[in-house]
């Protein structure tokens, strides 16, 4: 008699598919993202016949709008800066004499230069609040038009330096910086018909702005190591105030010798008046000091005090109004 086998026992076990497990050393390796390629949707021309490609090739501008009363300026791009200015809620508070524009060949290039300025001046970006008509301040998540593109006025000189350093921005006539109405920047303006007195004053204005930039550079070197504080003067006709540098007297090291000597030199603070000296002492032009007195503090002999001249006198100098505003903005930065 034949022995029958159970059907269950007669069948071979089901074959299981081998699963490769990663080696433990591979688990520590970062996983790479999986890219998914999707075809780009074709762009169709607008029904009204508007040519986007032609519009992108139209000349565009990067603008620097300088606020007339507050120490800030705005960076942006537009094919028409004057039209863009009219859209801003602060249009009536922009200083047209100090605001600038730079012409670019197309919109893409303007965007690149604008991005360069935003990144290069990120440290000077301001977080502003805006009071609405109801008296409520808008928070950062609800900014008004153009609120995120304002920078401290201290960064304006660096913005101009960056623009001058970008290759290929000069046009055939070499006019890079222009006013909003297309005139050359006043520092770059050349006039063969200018009188000798006007020419002397123009050159003095250029010198004074360069001198202020040097002052800011020296003070920033010291700011990295020492603290500053500002005291407003009660008599603005005599002095704008006193800038105190704490712990300056014992600050004697070889690497800090250069800014220390520069700070205490009267040449650092001398601004040209654009006039001939009243006495023939060999000087080509008369000078007015930005700082009229340098002394150690009476209450704390380790602190150095810089007594500023009256801003009323500074504003009368060539480029004096610009210097007074830029100094006020810089003073806010180093004493904050």
Legacy VTK file of the C-alpha trace (Angstrom):
# vtk DataFile Version 3.0
C-alpha trace
ASCII
DATASET POLYDATA
POINTS 336 float
0.000 0.000 0.000
1.402 3.326 -1.052
1.808 5.918 1.658
0.439 9.243 0.680
2.184 12.411 1.786
0.421 15.408 3.008
0.070 18.070 0.408
1.302 20.617 2.908
4.519 18.723 3.604
5.077 17.791 -0.009
5.396 21.402 -1.210
8.667 23.291 -0.921
8.659 26.463 1.162
7.941 29.620 -0.749
11.035 31.473 -1.920
11.483 34.858 -0.226
13.140 37.645 -2.168
16.373 38.764 -0.617
16.405 42.277 0.704
19.774 44.025 0.718
20.264 45.897 3.944
22.641 48.866 3.999
25.909 48.491 5.766
26.063 50.371 9.103
28.808 52.621 7.712
26.462 53.734 4.949
23.815 54.924 7.377
26.002 57.837 8.458
26.306 59.154 4.910
23.979 62.065 4.074
21.297 61.220 1.593
21.196 63.146 -1.636
17.941 64.778 -2.684
16.138 63.188 -5.564
15.696 65.599 -8.426
12.529 65.578 -10.464
12.612 67.106 -13.934
9.449 68.700 -15.140
9.085 70.230 -18.597
8.778 74.004 -18.591
5.455 75.324 -19.690
5.736 77.244 -22.938
5.166 80.927 -22.649
2.522 82.382 -24.898
2.548 86.010 -25.928
0.018 88.217 -24.239
-3.216 88.749 -26.058
-2.656 92.492 -26.265
0.534 92.043 -28.267
2.875 92.923 -25.361
6.359 91.516 -26.024
7.947 90.416 -22.759
11.324 89.782 -24.364
11.458 93.274 -25.796
10.459 94.752 -22.427
13.245 92.870 -20.640
15.799 94.349 -23.054
14.745 97.914 -22.382
17.174 100.090 -20.373
16.631 99.954 -16.636
18.010 101.783 -13.611
19.270 101.101 -10.113
18.352 104.031 -7.890
19.455 105.376 -4.519
16.688 107.480 -2.954
18.089 109.609 -0.113
15.620 110.675 2.565
15.532 114.443 3.032
15.301 114.575 6.847
16.153 111.097 8.164
19.510 109.332 7.970
18.525 106.603 5.528
18.373 105.831 1.811
16.563 103.298 -0.355
18.006 100.918 -2.968
15.852 99.607 -5.794
15.517 99.097 -9.529
13.025 100.435 -12.047
12.785 101.350 -15.718
11.659 104.799 -14.530
12.937 105.888 -11.088
10.799 109.034 -11.123
7.639 106.968 -11.697
8.725 104.564 -8.972
9.298 107.472 -6.598
5.771 108.751 -7.206
4.400 105.393 -5.993
6.148 105.521 -2.610
4.309 106.816 0.472
7.409 108.934 1.263
7.711 110.474 -2.198
7.559 114.011 -0.836
10.368 113.342 1.644
13.105 112.337 -0.814
16.084 114.637 -1.405
16.251 114.966 -5.180
19.642 116.708 -5.094
21.371 113.800 -3.343
19.410 110.885 -4.820
21.138 109.004 -7.630
20.487 106.566 -10.442
22.683 104.287 -12.565
21.671 103.269 -16.086
21.867 99.557 -16.961
21.370 97.915 -20.376
18.423 95.722 -19.345
16.238 94.608 -16.478
18.296 91.493 -15.739
21.517 93.461 -15.316
19.740 95.962 -13.088
18.534 93.111 -10.897
22.074 91.770 -10.597
23.489 95.133 -9.536
20.629 95.705 -7.100
21.253 92.284 -5.547
24.953 93.122 -5.248
24.148 96.286 -3.305
21.646 94.539 -1.046
24.151 91.827 -0.130
27.109 94.172 0.203
25.211 96.568 2.473
23.295 93.972 4.485
24.909 95.248 7.672
23.360 98.693 7.111
19.806 97.462 6.412
17.153 99.068 8.604
14.080 97.482 10.150
11.478 100.225 9.956
8.017 100.615 11.408
5.272 102.545 9.701
2.384 104.257 11.403
-0.880 103.942 9.503
-3.638 106.523 9.411
-5.299 104.804 12.382
-2.201 105.348 14.502
-1.174 101.682 14.520
2.342 100.558 13.683
2.652 97.924 10.993
4.703 94.904 11.939
7.474 93.422 9.789
5.146 90.778 8.345
3.058 93.556 6.838
5.555 96.070 5.429
4.481 98.994 3.331
5.646 99.435 -0.238
9.471 99.397 -0.362
9.928 99.155 3.414
12.546 96.392 3.241
15.007 98.286 1.022
16.028 101.122 3.372
19.604 101.393 4.619
21.480 103.623 7.029
22.882 106.723 5.367
26.319 105.630 6.575
26.239 102.949 3.889
25.702 105.420 1.031
29.418 105.963 0.452
29.927 102.198 0.290
27.052 101.874 -2.180
28.734 104.427 -4.437
32.068 102.626 -4.072
30.457 99.328 -5.070
28.827 100.914 -8.105
32.110 102.431 -9.221
33.820 99.043 -8.829
31.369 97.109 -11.038
32.944 96.616 -14.500
31.121 97.918 -17.544
28.812 100.426 -15.871
30.363 103.549 -17.382
28.776 104.778 -20.578
30.601 106.260 -23.542
30.935 109.636 -21.812
32.013 108.138 -18.500
28.930 109.307 -16.593
28.137 106.562 -14.126
26.203 108.282 -11.353
23.360 110.569 -12.363
20.736 112.592 -10.605
17.129 111.495 -11.033
16.698 113.911 -13.953
19.721 112.472 -15.793
22.337 115.074 -14.882
25.840 113.959 -13.835
26.467 113.494 -10.126
27.684 116.797 -8.742
31.016 115.316 -7.639
31.644 114.041 -11.191
30.378 117.117 -12.980
32.911 118.906 -15.168
32.335 122.508 -16.202
34.979 124.340 -18.196
33.074 127.598 -17.815
33.122 127.506 -14.012
34.786 130.523 -12.418
37.989 130.122 -10.430
36.118 130.680 -7.168
33.453 128.108 -8.053
36.116 125.656 -9.143
37.957 126.105 -5.875
34.764 125.506 -3.916
33.909 122.444 -5.997
37.325 120.906 -5.352
36.996 121.758 -1.674
33.697 119.876 -1.531
35.299 116.777 -3.019
38.163 117.060 -0.540
35.835 117.495 2.432
33.794 114.407 1.587
36.984 112.390 1.210
38.211 113.766 4.527
34.989 112.708 6.271
35.313 109.205 4.828
38.840 109.029 6.244
37.545 110.192 9.635
34.914 107.432 9.587
37.514 104.817 8.676
39.771 105.837 11.590
36.914 105.860 14.089
35.677 102.463 12.893
39.135 100.987 13.532
38.961 102.257 17.108
35.326 101.184 17.507
36.362 97.541 17.099
38.214 97.786 20.427
36.767 100.687 22.430
33.297 102.043 23.203
31.926 105.422 22.150
29.267 107.613 23.691
27.757 110.902 22.531
26.632 113.883 24.621
24.561 116.576 22.937
25.661 120.149 23.614
23.301 122.551 25.356
24.676 125.379 23.205
24.423 124.272 19.580
25.904 127.554 18.333
29.143 126.774 20.147
29.367 123.001 19.706
27.266 120.128 18.376
28.338 117.873 21.234
31.129 115.702 22.590
32.152 112.269 21.373
33.804 110.300 24.187
36.099 107.312 23.572
36.252 105.209 26.707
39.606 103.823 27.850
41.558 105.558 25.094
44.546 106.749 27.191
46.007 103.323 28.107
45.245 101.981 24.616
48.897 101.731 23.574
49.829 98.861 21.270
51.870 98.710 18.091
48.953 97.622 15.871
46.752 100.436 17.223
49.373 103.164 16.901
48.290 104.356 13.429
44.609 105.133 14.244
45.654 106.639 17.574
48.079 109.079 15.981
45.648 109.888 13.170
42.836 110.640 15.623
44.853 113.174 17.602
46.173 114.952 14.501
44.550 118.259 13.600
44.964 117.425 9.898
42.387 114.638 10.194
39.637 117.066 11.172
40.521 120.002 8.869
37.830 120.808 6.266
38.447 123.240 3.438
36.416 126.420 3.167
37.049 126.929 -0.551
38.443 130.383 0.205
41.950 131.779 0.220
43.462 132.249 3.694
43.249 135.734 5.175
46.914 135.576 6.227
49.732 134.505 3.884
50.931 131.614 6.074
51.718 129.330 3.161
48.354 127.525 3.151
46.585 127.232 -0.197
43.126 127.409 1.395
41.561 128.254 4.721
40.292 125.421 6.935
37.511 124.894 9.459
37.929 122.006 11.920
35.221 119.391 12.334
36.592 118.775 15.846
37.708 121.956 17.553
39.035 120.492 20.813
40.650 117.175 21.805
41.083 116.537 25.524
41.008 113.899 28.221
37.843 113.854 30.302
37.978 115.573 33.671
35.766 113.030 35.421
37.525 110.026 33.858
41.127 110.741 32.739
41.305 107.488 30.742
38.583 108.691 28.352
39.285 110.919 25.365
36.774 113.617 24.398
36.326 115.049 20.909
34.433 118.338 21.039
32.645 118.798 17.705
32.309 122.127 16.007
28.876 123.704 15.599
27.016 122.093 12.701
25.850 125.540 11.633
29.465 126.345 10.717
30.010 122.983 9.050
26.937 123.371 6.808
28.374 126.590 5.361
31.415 124.750 4.009
31.585 123.228 0.515
29.495 120.024 0.670
28.795 121.019 4.268
25.133 119.977 4.282
26.054 116.501 3.037
28.874 116.229 5.569
26.624 117.239 8.467
24.020 114.613 7.539
26.522 111.820 6.950
28.338 112.607 10.183
25.068 112.437 12.127
24.271 109.060 10.566
27.743 107.705 11.267
27.632 108.967 14.852
24.422 107.004 15.403
26.148 103.838 14.193
29.272 104.045 16.357
27.427 105.080 19.530
24.583 102.554 19.301
LINES 1 337
336 0 1 2 3 4 5 6 7 8 9 10 11 12 13 14 15 16 17 18 19 20 21 22 23 24 25 26 27 28 29 30 31 32 33 34 35 36 37 38 39 40 41 42 43 44 45 46 47 48 49 50 51 52 53 54 55 56 57 58 59 60 61 62 63 64 65 66 67 68 69 70 71 72 73 74 75 76 77 78 79 80 81 82 83 84 85 86 87 88 89 90 91 92 93 94 95 96 97 98 99 100 101 102 103 104 105 106 107 108 109 110 111 112 113 114 115 116 117 118 119 120 121 122 123 124 125 126 127 128 129 130 131 132 133 134 135 136 137 138 139 140 141 142 143 144 145 146 147 148 149 150 151 152 153 154 155 156 157 158 159 160 161 162 163 164 165 166 167 168 169 170 171 172 173 174 175 176 177 178 179 180 181 182 183 184 185 186 187 188 189 190 191 192 193 194 195 196 197 198 199 200 201 202 203 204 205 206 207 208 209 210 211 212 213 214 215 216 217 218 219 220 221 222 223 224 225 226 227 228 229 230 231 232 233 234 235 236 237 238 239 240 241 242 243 244 245 246 247 248 249 250 251 252 253 254 255 256 257 258 259 260 261 262 263 264 265 266 267 268 269 270 271 272 273 274 275 276 277 278 279 280 281 282 283 284 285 286 287 288 289 290 291 292 293 294 295 296 297 298 299 300 301 302 303 304 305 306 307 308 309 310 311 312 313 314 315 316 317 318 319 320 321 322 323 324 325 326 327 328 329 330 331 332 333 334 335
